[in-house]
Amino acid sequence: MATGGGWAPARSVERHGAPPPRGGGGGGTRSKSVAPGPRRPSPSPARSRPAPDNGGSSDSCRVRVSVRLRPKNSEDLAHGSDFDSCVELQPESKRLKLKKNNWSCESYKFDEVFSENASQKRVYEVVAKPVVESVLEGYNGTVMAYGQTGTGKTYTVGQLGKDDPSERGIMVRALEHILSSMSFETDRVAISYLQLYLESVQDLLAPEKTNIPIVEDAKTGDVSLPGAAVVEIKDLEHVFHLLQIGEANRHAANTKMNTESSRSHAILIIHLQRSSRIKEENSSLSNDTHNIFPDDLPLVLKSKLLIVDLAGSERIDKSGSEGHMIEEAKFINLSLTSLGKCINALAENSPHIPTRDSKLTRILRDSFGGTSRTSLVVTIGPSSRHYSETSSTIMFGQRAMKVVNTIKLKEEADYEILYKKMEREVDQLTSEMERQQKLIKSEKMQLDKKFKESERSFHDLRMTSNIRIENLEKEKCQLESTVKTLMRDLEEEKGQKNLLSEQIAELEKLLNKNKQQQLENLSRTKILTDTTKEHEKEMEELLRQLQEERHCSSSLKDRMSVLQQELCDAQSSAQLQESMARELEKKLTKVTEELTSQVQSLKEKISGLISEKEVIYEELKSTQEKVQQEMWQRQGLEDQIRRLERSTSDNYAEESKTSYGMVRSGSGLGNAAFVSKSGKIREALSGQRGTISKIFEEVGLPNVLALLKSEDLDVQIHAVKVVANLAAEDINQERIVEEGGLDALLSVLETSENTTIHRVTAGAVANLAMNGSNQGVIMNKGGARLLANVSSKTEDPQTLRMVAGAIANLCGNEKLHLMLKQDGGIKALLGMVRSGHADVIAQIARGIANFAKCESRVISQGHRKGRSLLIEDGVLTWMVANSTRFSASTRRHIELAFCHLAQNEDNTCDIIASGGIKELLRISRESPRDDTRNLAKKALDSNPAFLREIQ
């Protein structure tokens, strides 16, 4: 749940016109009436363009009016043969005949005529569906039901039909249609449900919210209700729940005409917000829209649908209303009368439309003569017993068909969504940049770690390789030294072998030489042989060792070649790692450059946002300067008004002194010098009022009324005096009320405690009350109650004189007598007698005379019966006791009031009981005025009870 403010502020573009409603058909009028007048101008300036023409008629923006006939009910059927239908329908030609009697009838044409058998579905499709589809396309719409009480308005509009879908009214079907056409991802729909009860706007969804204000935008003319509950809906079950809550809180009562008579006007407001880009993909309007807004700017269509169930008009004698229901019927009829006046003014192209006479007409300001597509269904009954009400309803519909609206498409740039989108993009880019920075930092750390590990591994590998090379070289040196040693040993062995061979050769020689000595030297030879064998064995062992040493040397050479190969591989691996490190450094440089460019672009975007902020700041600064200039202008106006009021006060004081001298001197009336002086004073006052009017035209009434709320007491007093002077001129009185001057004066009268403000404000109200059209407004706004409160709190004679004069003016309107009594006006008037001041008593007597005269006229015409309201408050007793105590003019008013009271036979007993017969006899004989004496004689002669008392 949200309040009216939940929708994003935006720049709006409005477009005139809209696709015509389905069903076409130009509405007709009665054969004697003229054609509809020209289209009224839009109430607010806007950039606009015509909607596409899809073949609609020339009056596609005219208010469409349909009529629906209620079936006969039990009351109609109960009359039997006395029942006679006064209505004849011709649905095929969309005409209706209204029969006053058997030889007199009139024919009327409407946009659609529904018989008593027409279904709820058909009524919706003809009356409301075109408006709902127009609202879905972005235009405002209104569907309203009007008619006499008991003719089926609430059934047509507000029937829920939860158990039987065929019985559903326009409210449920419209919401069902809208929900089925919405996309909840991009669109929003919300409702407000209100009632206008006793001229007070109340929230049906939040009953604690009462007296909701009506606010009108001075630039666009849009009407809003701040403070009303706005509930967003998603499905039909939620709709049923909310409508049931609203119906439970709505005021209804049982009357003779209707067992469930609505005592308030119900208004369902449906708010729609749709994405313009999506809705215009298949629309011919998209090209114009893109010329106004760029493609990347988010647009929304905002529209509003009002479904109004008006309370039925009724007559007290037929409905049988009593007590508080009479008050309800009075407010219902007053608001419907104001609506009828607005329709008449629009149909006749009047320059002034009295939309401010009622809160109903203020709420429906856009529906008639505004920018809304409006469809009206008027409901009537068939009974000839209600011929006058049926005729009035039909004529209302005929006049409404002449009203032409200028519908507009409202398209707004949603800067809030754009700002949120940009904010999300900045957040995403910032988070992405931070993530990239963290990722690059982690990758750089990992690369640094890998590089350090590679360097460390390469260094370790190099150290290991060097150590292994050194070891291999050492082993090689050792092996070379070993080989050299073995070769040396081998050479030595060879030398020994050669030596042995030589020795063997020598021995053989010796053997050969000493063969002869063999026997001798047999033992020696055997020893030598053994020795030779041992030497041969040693030689074989040495040869075997030499072979092993050669094999070991070859294996060492192989191992040395393997180590050299490993060393080469390690060197190539180190080179590869160095190349990888160079590539990683290149990648790191490239990523750093990309991040630098992204940071630079983000800085540029941020600078752009900062420049936009500076532009907005400059606009705010210029606005503040304009406000300051307006404050200076207002201060200058206040100074002018102070000077003007000082001069006016001086002239008033001089006029009062002159008037006082004129009353006391008596003989000075014929004095030429005195007459000349008073004439000069009047001329000066006339010139002063002309100066006030001239300043008023230059300054403007709104600026003057704004000063009534000033915190400076002197400024406030002077502003009230200016308004009072302006109200003394007939041409200004209605304008002051229309511009809100009456509301401001009553607010000052209620809140201020200053006696001067009370006196001047009461005088201004008294001046406004001289205009008959303003009297009802004053009463409806509680003016009499506030005046009565002031009279009870003050003892200042001048203030009491002003208050008594204002109430006396209100007493001259017989329609306000009952309300005046209920608000305590009569008791307050009689209570001011306590002052004893002659001027106050004179105003009291004038008010009583006005009241009695108007009351006597109403009773003589048969509009009212019963005792006088003055007698109930004790006025008669005071008149009898004081009829001869005051001045001649005051006595004349009292005598006139007494004679008018005597004309009512219901007052006879009270007049006799109070001793009024003697007073009537005195008036008939001694009154200086012939008309008063004749009126007294007529009362005595026409009343048998008075004649008996005289005899």
ZAMARGU-4260 file (C-alpha; in steps of 0.2 Angstrom, whole numbers, plus 5000, padded with zeros to 4 digits):
<rodrens>
0) 5000/5000/5000 | 5006/5017/4995 | 5001/5035/4994 | 4999/5045/4978 | 5017/5048/4979
5) 5024/5031/4974 | 5025/5035/4955 | 5041/5042/4949 | 5042/5061/4945 | 5046/5064/4927
10) 5045/5076/4912 | 5028/5073/4903 | 5023/5074/4885 | 5004/5074/4881 | 4996/5069/4865
15) 4979/5075/4859 | 4966/5063/4853 | 4965/5044/4855 | 4959/5029/4844 | 4940/5030/4844
20) 4930/5018/4854 | 4924/5001/4847 | 4906/5001/4842 | 4907/5019/4833 | 4891/5027/4831
25) 4888/5046/4833 | 4875/5050/4847 | 4860/5059/4843 | 4849/5071/4852 | 4831/5076/4854
30) 4824/5081/4837 | 4821/5099/4843 | 4839/5101/4850 | 4854/5109/4842 | 4870/5100/4837
35) 4884/5098/4849 | 4895/5113/4852 | 4913/5115/4847 | 4926/5107/4857 | 4931/5116/4873
40) 4950/5120/4875 | 4961/5109/4886 | 4962/5115/4904 | 4981/5115/4904 | 4994/5119/4891
45) 5004/5104/4886 | 5015/5098/4871 | 5002/5088/4861 | 4999/5079/4845 | 4984/5071/4837
50) 4981/5053/4840 | 4980/5041/4825 | 4963/5041/4816 | 4957/5023/4814 | 4941/5027/4805
55) 4932/5035/4820 | 4918/5048/4818 | 4921/5066/4820 | 4913/5066/4838 | 4925/5052/4844
60) 4929/5063/4859 | 4911/5067/4863 | 4904/5060/4880 | 4895/5043/4875 | 4879/5041/4884
65) 4869/5025/4885 | 4852/5022/4894 | 4847/5006/4903 | 4829/5002/4908 | 4826/4993/4925
70) 4814/4978/4925 | 4798/4979/4934 | 4800/4976/4953 | 4788/4970/4966 | 4782/4988/4970
75) 4778/4991/4952 | 4769/4975/4950 | 4760/4977/4966 | 4750/4992/4959 | 4742/4980/4946
80) 4731/4989/4934 | 4736/5006/4940 | 4754/5002/4933 | 4757/5010/4917 | 4774/5011/4908
85) 4780/5028/4903 | 4795/5022/4893 | 4795/5013/4876 | 4812/5007/4869 | 4817/5006/4851
90) 4835/4997/4853 | 4837/4994/4834 | 4836/5013/4831 | 4844/5017/4847 | 4829/5028/4852
95) 4818/5030/4867 | 4800/5036/4868 | 4795/5045/4884 | 4776/5045/4886 | 4768/5058/4898
100) 4751/5052/4893 | 4742/5043/4880 | 4742/5057/4868 | 4759/5065/4872 | 4776/5058/4870
105) 4794/5063/4865 | 4807/5053/4856 | 4826/5054/4861 | 4841/5046/4853 | 4856/5039/4863
110) 4872/5030/4859 | 4865/5014/4865 | 4848/5009/4872 | 4848/4993/4884 | 4831/4984/4887
115) 4827/4977/4904 | 4834/4960/4897 | 4851/4966/4893 | 4865/4956/4901 | 4879/4963/4912
120) 4892/4957/4899 | 4884/4967/4885 | 4882/4983/4895 | 4901/4982/4899 | 4906/4978/4881
125) 4896/4993/4875 | 4898/5006/4889 | 4915/5002/4897 | 4926/4991/4887 | 4931/5005/4874
130) 4935/5016/4888 | 4946/5003/4897 | 4955/4999/4881 | 4959/5018/4879 | 4965/5018/4896
135) 4977/5003/4893 | 4984/5014/4878 | 4988/5028/4890 | 4973/5040/4890 | 4962/5044/4905
140) 4944/5037/4906 | 4928/5039/4916 | 4913/5027/4917 | 4899/5034/4927 | 4881/5029/4932
145) 4867/5042/4934 | 4849/5040/4938 | 4835/5040/4951 | 4837/5030/4967 | 4832/5012/4965
150) 4835/5011/4946 | 4850/4999/4946 | 4866/5010/4946 | 4875/5000/4959 | 4870/4984/4951
155) 4876/4990/4934 | 4893/4997/4941 | 4897/4989/4958 | 4889/4971/4957 | 4903/4959/4963
160) 4896/4943/4956 | 4909/4932/4965 | 4898/4917/4964 | 4890/4920/4948 | 4902/4928/4935
165) 4888/4933/4923 | 4882/4945/4937 | 4898/4955/4938 | 4897/4974/4936 | 4908/4986/4927
170) 4921/4988/4941 | 4925/4969/4942 | 4925/4967/4923 | 4936/4982/4920 | 4949/4976/4933
175) 4948/4959/4926 | 4951/4966/4908 | 4965/4977/4914 | 4974/4962/4924 | 4973/4951/4909
180) 4981/4964/4898 | 4995/4969/4910 | 5013/4963/4911 | 5018/4963/4929 | 5036/4963/4925
185) 5035/4981/4917 | 5018/4987/4922 | 5009/4992/4938 | 4991/4994/4942 | 4984/5001/4959
190) 4967/5006/4965 | 4959/5019/4977 | 4941/5017/4983 | 4933/5033/4990 | 4915/5039/4994
195) 4909/5057/4995 | 4897/5057/5010 | 4890/5073/5017 | 4902/5083/5006 | 4917/5074/5014
200) 4929/5063/5004 | 4931/5047/5014 | 4943/5032/5010 | 4933/5016/5009 | 4949/5005/5010
205) 4955/5015/5026 | 4940/5021/5035 | 4950/5031/5047 | 4955/5043/5033 | 4941/5056/5032
210) 4939/5073/5024 | 4953/5070/5012 | 4958/5086/5003 | 4955/5088/4984 | 4971/5096/4976
215) 4971/5104/4958 | 4987/5107/4949 | 4987/5125/4944 | 4997/5122/4928 | 4990/5105/4921
220) 4973/5106/4929 | 4975/5088/4936 | 4965/5083/4951 | 4973/5073/4965 | 4967/5066/4982
225) 4983/5066/4993 | 4981/5055/5008 | 4970/5042/5000 | 4976/5024/5001 | 4983/5018/4984
230) 4984/4998/4984 | 4993/4989/4971 | 4984/4974/4965 | 4990/4957/4956 | 4976/4946/4954
235) 4957/4945/4954 | 4955/4938/4972 | 4964/4953/4979 | 4952/4964/4969 | 4936/4955/4976
240) 4944/4957/4994 | 4947/4976/4992 | 4929/4979/4984 | 4921/4969/4998 | 4930/4980/5011
245) 4924/4996/5002 | 4906/4990/5000 | 4906/4986/5019 | 4912/5003/5023 | 4900/5012/5011
250) 4885/5021/5019 | 4868/5013/5014 | 4850/5014/5021 | 4833/5007/5018 | 4820/5019/5010
255) 4803/5017/5002 | 4811/5018/4985 | 4826/5006/4988 | 4830/4993/5002 | 4848/4996/4999
260) 4849/5014/4995 | 4867/5021/4993 | 4869/5037/5003 | 4885/5042/4996 | 4894/5043/4979
265) 4907/5029/4977 | 4922/5033/4966 | 4934/5019/4961 | 4951/5026/4954 | 4962/5014/4944
270) 4980/5020/4942 | 4990/5012/4927 | 5008/5013/4923 | 5015/5005/4908 | 5031/5004/4899
275) 5030/5015/4883 | 5044/5007/4873 | 5035/4990/4874 | 5018/4996/4871 | 5023/5006/4855
280) 5032/4992/4846 | 5017/4989/4835 | 5010/5007/4836 | 5010/5020/4823 | 5014/5033/4837
285) 5032/5026/4840 | 5040/5037/4826 | 5033/5053/4834 | 5038/5047/4851 | 5056/5044/4846
290) 5057/5061/4839 | 5053/5068/4856 | 5063/5056/4867 | 5079/5047/4862 | 5078/5028/4861
295) 5088/5025/4876 | 5077/5035/4888 | 5065/5025/4898 | 5047/5031/4895 | 5031/5026/4904
300) 5012/5029/4900 | 5002/5034/4915 | 4983/5034/4914 | 4969/5034/4926 | 4951/5026/4925
305) 4937/5033/4936 | 4922/5022/4939 | 4909/5032/4948 | 4893/5025/4956 | 4883/5041/4960
310) 4870/5040/4973 | 4852/5042/4967 | 4842/5058/4967 | 4826/5057/4977 | 4812/5066/4984
315) 4808/5066/5002 | 4790/5063/5000 | 4793/5048/4989 | 4808/5040/4998 | 4801/5043/5016
320) 4818/5048/5022 | 4818/5054/5041 | 4830/5062/5053 | 4848/5061/5047 | 4843/5053/5031
325) 4835/5070/5026 | 4852/5078/5028 | 4860/5064/5017 | 4847/5067/5004 | 4850/5086/5004
330) 4869/5084/5001 | 4866/5071/4988 | 4853/5082/4978 | 4865/5097/4980 | 4880/5088/4973
335) 4869/5081/4958 | 4862/5098/4955 | 4880/5106/4954 | 4884/5092/4942 | 4869/5096/4931
340) 4874/5115/4931 | 4892/5110/4925 | 4884/5099/4911 | 4872/5113/4906 | 4886/5126/4906
345) 4897/5114/4895 | 4883/5110/4883 | 4880/5128/4881 | 4898/5133/4879 | 4897/5145/4894
350) 4913/5154/4898 | 4911/5150/4916 | 4909/5132/4922 | 4904/5131/4941 | 4915/5116/4945
355) 4919/5123/4962 | 4901/5122/4969 | 4903/5104/4974 | 4917/5092/4978 | 4909/5080/4966
360) 4911/5092/4951 | 4929/5095/4957 | 4933/5077/4957 | 4925/5075/4940 | 4932/5090/4932
365) 4943/5080/4920 | 4928/5069/4915 | 4917/5083/4908 | 4925/5095/4896 | 4943/5089/4901
370) 4955/5077/4894 | 4946/5061/4899 | 4937/5049/4888 | 4920/5048/4897 | 4906/5035/4895
375) 4889/5038/4905 | 4875/5026/4908 | 4859/5033/4914 | 4847/5021/4923 | 4828/5023/4923
380) 4813/5014/4929 | 4797/5010/4919 | 4784/5017/4931 | 4774/5032/4925 | 4773/5036/4944
385) 4791/5043/4942 | 4788/5052/4926 | 4796/5068/4932 | 4812/5059/4938 | 4813/5049/4923
390) 4812/5064/4912 | 4825/5073/4922 | 4837/5059/4920 | 4834/5057/4901 | 4837/5076/4899
395) 4853/5075/4909 | 4859/5062/4897 | 4854/5072/4882 | 4864/5087/4889 | 4879/5076/4893
400) 4880/5070/4875 | 4884/5088/4869 | 4899/5089/4880 | 4916/5086/4870 | 4932/5082/4879
405) 4950/5084/4872 | 4958/5068/4877 | 4977/5067/4879 | 4990/5054/4879 | 5002/5057/4894
410) 5019/5050/4891 | 5033/5053/4904 | 5052/5050/4904 | 5056/5040/4919 | 5071/5048/4926
415) 5070/5038/4942 | 5072/5022/4932 | 5086/5030/4922 | 5095/5036/4938 | 5093/5018/4946
420) 5100/5010/4930 | 5115/5022/4929 | 5118/5019/4947 | 5117/5000/4945 | 5129/5002/4930
425) 5141/5012/4940 | 5140/5000/4954 | 5143/4985/4942 | 5157/4994/4933 | 5165/4998/4950
430) 5163/4981/4957 | 5169/4974/4940 | 5184/4985/4941 | 5188/4980/4959 | 5186/4962/4954
435) 5197/4964/4939 | 5210/4973/4950 | 5209/4960/4963 | 5210/4946/4949 | 5225/4955/4941
440) 5233/4957/4958 | 5231/4939/4962 | 5237/4934/4945 | 5252/4946/4947 | 5256/4938/4964
445) 5254/4921/4957 | 5265/4925/4942 | 5278/4933/4954 | 5277/4918/4964 | 5279/4906/4949
450) 5293/4917/4943 | 5302/4917/4959 | 5300/4898/4960 | 5306/4897/4943 | 5321/4907/4947
455) 5324/4898/4963 | 5322/4881/4953 | 5333/4887/4939 | 5346/4893/4952 | 5345/4876/4961
460) 5346/4867/4945 | 5361/4877/4940 | 5369/4874/4956 | 5365/4856/4955 | 5372/4855/4938
465) 5388/4864/4942 | 5390/4852/4957 | 5387/4837/4946 | 5399/4843/4933 | 5412/4847/4946
470) 5409/4829/4953 | 5410/4822/4936 | 5426/4831/4932 | 5433/4825/4948 | 5428/4808/4944
475) 5435/4810/4926 | 5451/4816/4934 | 5451/4801/4946 | 5447/4789/4932 | 5461/4797/4921
480) 5473/4795/4935 | 5468/4778/4938 | 5469/4773/4920 | 5486/4781/4919 | 5491/4771/4935
485) 5484/4755/4927 | 5493/4759/4911 | 5509/4762/4920 | 5506/4745/4929 | 5502/4737/4913
490) 5518/4744/4905 | 5527/4738/4920 | 5519/4721/4919 | 5524/4721/4900 | 5541/4725/4905
495) 5542/4711/4917 | 5534/4699/4904 | 5547/4704/4892 | 5560/4702/4905 | 5553/4685/4909
500) 5552/4681/4891 | 5570/4685/4889 | 5574/4675/4904 | 5564/4661/4897 | 5573/4662/4881
505) 5590/4663/4891 | 5583/4648/4901 | 5579/4638/4885 | 5596/4642/4879 | 5603/4637/4895
510) 5591/4621/4894 | 5597/4617/4877 | 5615/4620/4882 | 5612/4610/4898 | 5602/4596/4891
515) 5616/4586/4897 | 5614/4593/4913 | 5595/4589/4914 | 5597/4574/4924 | 5608/4583/4935
520) 5598/4598/4936 | 5581/4589/4936 | 5576/4596/4952 | 5581/4613/4947 | 5571/4612/4931
525) 5556/4606/4940 | 5557/4621/4951 | 5559/4633/4937 | 5544/4625/4928 | 5533/4628/4943
530) 5540/4645/4944 | 5536/4648/4926 | 5518/4642/4929 | 5515/4653/4943 | 5522/4668/4932
535) 5510/4663/4919 | 5495/4663/4931 | 5500/4680/4937 | 5501/4687/4919 | 5483/4680/4916
540) 5477/4689/4932 | 5485/4705/4926 | 5477/4703/4909 | 5460/4700/4917 | 5462/4716/4928
545) 5467/4726/4913 | 5451/4721/4904 | 5441/4725/4919 | 5449/4742/4920 | 5445/4745/4901
550) 5427/4740/4904 | 5426/4752/4919 | 5433/4766/4909 | 5421/4764/4895 | 5406/4764/4907
555) 5413/4780/4915 | 5413/4788/4898 | 5395/4783/4894 | 5390/4790/4911 | 5399/4806/4907
560) 5390/4808/4891 | 5373/4806/4899 | 5377/4819/4912 | 5382/4831/4898 | 5365/4828/4889
565) 5356/4831/4906 | 5365/4847/4907 | 5360/4853/4890 | 5342/4849/4894 | 5342/4859/4910
570) 5350/4874/4900 | 5336/4872/4887 | 5322/4871/4901 | 5329/4887/4909 | 5328/4896/4892
575) 5310/4890/4890 | 5305/4897/4907 | 5314/4913/4904 | 5303/4915/4887 | 5287/4911/4897
580) 5292/4924/4910 | 5294/4937/4896 | 5277/4932/4889 | 5268/4933/4906 | 5276/4951/4908
585) 5269/4956/4891 | 5251/4949/4896 | 5253/4959/4912 | 5257/4975/4903 | 5242/4973/4891
590) 5230/4969/4906 | 5236/4984/4915 | 5234/4995/4900 | 5216/4989/4898 | 5212/4992/4916
595) 5219/5010/4914 | 5208/5013/4899 | 5193/5007/4909 | 5197/5018/4924 | 5199/5033/4912
600) 5181/5029/4905 | 5174/5028/4922 | 5182/5044/4927 | 5174/5052/4912 | 5157/5046/4916
605) 5159/5052/4934 | 5164/5069/4928 | 5149/5069/4916 | 5138/5065/4931 | 5146/5079/4941
610) 5143/5091/4927 | 5125/5086/4927 | 5124/5089/4946 | 5132/5106/4943 | 5118/5110/4930
615) 5105/5104/4943 | 5113/5115/4956 | 5113/5130/4945 | 5094/5127/4941 | 5090/5126/4960
620) 5100/5142/4963 | 5090/5151/4950 | 5074/5144/4957 | 5079/5151/4974 | 5083/5168/4967
625) 5066/5168/4959 | 5058/5163/4976 | 5068/5177/4984 | 5061/5190/4971 | 5044/5184/4974
630) 5046/5187/4993 | 5052/5204/4989 | 5037/5208/4978 | 5026/5201/4992 | 5034/5212/5005
635) 5031/5227/4993 | 5013/5222/4991 | 5011/5221/5010 | 5018/5238/5012 | 5006/5245/4999
640) 4991/5237/5007 | 4996/5244/5024 | 4997/5262/5017 | 4981/5259/5008 | 4972/5252/5024
645) 4978/5267/5034 | 4971/5279/5022 | 4955/5269/5021 | 4954/5268/5040 | 4956/5287/5041
650) 4942/5290/5029 | 4931/5277/5038 | 4934/5286/5054 | 4929/5303/5046 | 4913/5295/5039
655) 4909/5287/5055 | 4911/5304/5064 | 4900/5313/5051 | 4887/5299/5052 | 4887/5300/5071
660) 4885/5319/5071 | 4871/5317/5058 | 4861/5306/5069 | 4863/5316/5085 | 4860/5333/5077
665) 4843/5329/5070 | 4841/5346/5062 | 4857/5345/5053 | 4849/5334/5039 | 4844/5350/5029
670) 4860/5359/5031 | 4868/5361/5014 | 4886/5363/5020 | 4884/5346/5030 | 4877/5338/5014
675) 4891/5345/5004 | 4904/5338/5016 | 4896/5321/5017 | 4895/5320/4998 | 4913/5324/4997
680) 4917/5310/5010 | 4907/5298/4999 | 4916/5304/4984 | 4932/5301/4993 | 4927/5284/4998
685) 4921/5280/4981 | 4938/5285/4974 | 4947/5275/4988 | 4937/5260/4983 | 4941/5263/4965
690) 4960/5264/4970 | 4957/5247/4980 | 4949/5239/4964 | 4963/5245/4953 | 4977/5239/4965
695) 4967/5223/4966 | 4967/5221/4947 | 4986/5224/4947 | 4991/5213/4962 | 4979/5199/4959
700) 4966/5191/4971 | 4977/5176/4975 | 4991/5187/4981 | 4979/5197/4992 | 4971/5180/4999
705) 4989/5174/5003 | 4992/5188/5014 | 4977/5182/5025 | 4989/5168/5031 | 5003/5181/5036
710) 5011/5179/5053 | 5011/5198/5055 | 4995/5203/5064 | 4995/5220/5056 | 4997/5213/5038
715) 4983/5200/5042 | 4971/5214/5048 | 4974/5225/5033 | 4972/5210/5021 | 4955/5206/5029
720) 4950/5224/5027 | 4954/5224/5008 | 4945/5208/5005 | 4930/5216/5015 | 4930/5231/5004
725) 4931/5221/4988 | 4916/5210/4994 | 4906/5226/4996 | 4905/5226/4977 | 4893/5214/4969
730) 4905/5210/4954 | 4918/5204/4966 | 4908/5193/4977 | 4907/5177/4967 | 4925/5178/4961
735) 4931/5180/4979 | 4922/5164/4983 | 4928/5154/4968 | 4946/5159/4971 | 4945/5152/4989
740) 4942/5169/4998 | 4928/5162/5008 | 4938/5147/5014 | 4952/5159/5019 | 4940/5171/5029
745) 4932/5156/5038 | 4949/5149/5043 | 4954/5166/5050 | 4938/5168/5059 | 4940/5151/5067
750) 4959/5152/5072 | 4961/5170/5076 | 4958/5177/5094 | 4960/5195/5089 | 4944/5206/5091
755) 4948/5217/5076 | 4950/5202/5064 | 4933/5195/5071 | 4924/5211/5067 | 4932/5214/5050
760) 4930/5196/5045 | 4912/5195/5050 | 4909/5211/5040 | 4917/5203/5025 | 4906/5187/5027
765) 4891/5198/5029 | 4895/5207/5012 | 4897/5190/5003 | 4881/5184/5011 | 4871/5197/5001
770) 4874/5187/4986 | 4861/5173/4985 | 4872/5160/4976 | 4885/5162/4990 | 4873/5159/5005
775) 4872/5141/5002 | 4891/5139/5001 | 4893/5149/5017 | 4881/5137/5026 | 4889/5121/5019
780) 4906/5127/5024 | 4900/5130/5042 | 4899/5149/5042 | 4884/5150/5053 | 4892/5139/5066
785) 4908/5150/5066 | 4898/5166/5067 | 4888/5159/5082 | 4904/5154/5091 | 4911/5172/5089
790) 4895/5179/5095 | 4897/5169/5111 | 4915/5174/5114 | 4914/5193/5112 | 4906/5208/5120
795) 4912/5220/5107 | 4896/5229/5100 | 4904/5232/5083 | 4909/5214/5081 | 4891/5208/5087
800) 4884/5221/5074 | 4894/5213/5060 | 4890/5195/5066 | 4871/5199/5067 | 4871/5207/5050
805) 4879/5192/5042 | 4866/5180/5050 | 4852/5192/5046 | 4857/5191/5027 | 4857/5172/5028
810) 4840/5172/5036 | 4833/5179/5020 | 4836/5162/5011 | 4821/5150/5016 | 4831/5135/5009
815) 4844/5137/5023 | 4832/5139/5038 | 4833/5122/5045 | 4852/5121/5043 | 4853/5139/5051
820) 4844/5133/5066 | 4854/5117/5067 | 4870/5126/5067 | 4864/5138/5081 | 4861/5153/5071
825) 4844/5158/5078 | 4850/5155/5096 | 4866/5166/5093 | 4855/5179/5085 | 4844/5180/5100
830) 4858/5179/5112 | 4866/5195/5105 | 4852/5204/5113 | 4862/5204/5129 | 4873/5218/5122
835) 4859/5231/5123 | 4867/5241/5109 | 4854/5249/5097 | 4864/5244/5081 | 4865/5226/5086
840) 4847/5225/5091 | 4842/5233/5074 | 4852/5219/5065 | 4844/5206/5076 | 4826/5213/5072
845) 4830/5213/5053 | 4836/5195/5054 | 4820/5189/5063 | 4810/5199/5050 | 4819/5191/5035
850) 4817/5174/5043 | 4798/5176/5047 | 4794/5183/5030 | 4803/5169/5020 | 4795/5156/5031
855) 4778/5163/5029 | 4780/5163/5010 | 4786/5144/5010 | 4771/5139/5021 | 4758/5149/5011
860) 4765/5140/4995 | 4762/5123/5003 | 4781/5118/5004 | 4782/5117/5023 | 4770/5114/5038
865) 4771/5115/5056 | 4776/5128/5070 | 4789/5141/5066 | 4807/5137/5069 | 4808/5155/5078
870) 4795/5150/5091 | 4805/5134/5095 | 4820/5145/5100 | 4810/5158/5110 | 4810/5172/5098
875) 4791/5175/5100 | 4792/5178/5119 | 4806/5191/5116 | 4796/5200/5103 | 4780/5201/5113
880) 4790/5208/5128 | 4801/5221/5118 | 4790/5226/5104 | 4789/5244/5110 | 4806/5247/5118
885) 4817/5251/5103 | 4819/5264/5089 | 4806/5266/5076 | 4815/5256/5062 | 4818/5241/5075
890) 4800/5241/5080 | 4795/5241/5062 | 4805/5225/5059 | 4798/5217/5075 | 4780/5221/5070
895) 4783/5214/5052 | 4790/5198/5059 | 4775/5197/5072 | 4762/5199/5058 | 4771/5185/5047
900) 4771/5173/5061 | 4752/5176/5064 | 4749/5171/5046 | 4753/5153/5050 | 4738/5144/5059
905) 4750/5132/5067 | 4757/5146/5077 | 4740/5151/5084 | 4741/5143/5101 | 4759/5150/5105
910) 4754/5167/5100 | 4738/5166/5111 | 4748/5159/5126 | 4762/5172/5125 | 4749/5187/5125
915) 4752/5191/5107 | 4733/5195/5103 | 4735/5212/5112 | 4751/5215/5102 | 4742/5211/5085
920) 4728/5223/5090 | 4740/5237/5094 | 4749/5234/5077 | 4733/5234/5068 | 4728/5251/5075
925) 4745/5260/5079 | 4758/5255/5067 | 4764/5269/5056 | 4765/5259/5040 | 4749/5254/5031
930) 4755/5238/5024 | 4760/5232/5042 | 4742/5237/5049 | 4734/5228/5034 | 4744/5212/5037
935) 4739/5212/5056 | 4721/5215/5052 | 4722/5201/5039 | 4729/5189/5052 | 4716/5193/5065
940) 4701/5192/5053 | 4706/5176/5045 | 4709/5166/5061 | 4694/5160/5070 | 4704/5157/5086
945) 4710/5175/5086 | 4692/5182/5084 | 4686/5171/5098 | 4700/5178/5110 | 4696/5196/5105
950) 4677/5193/5109
</rodrens>
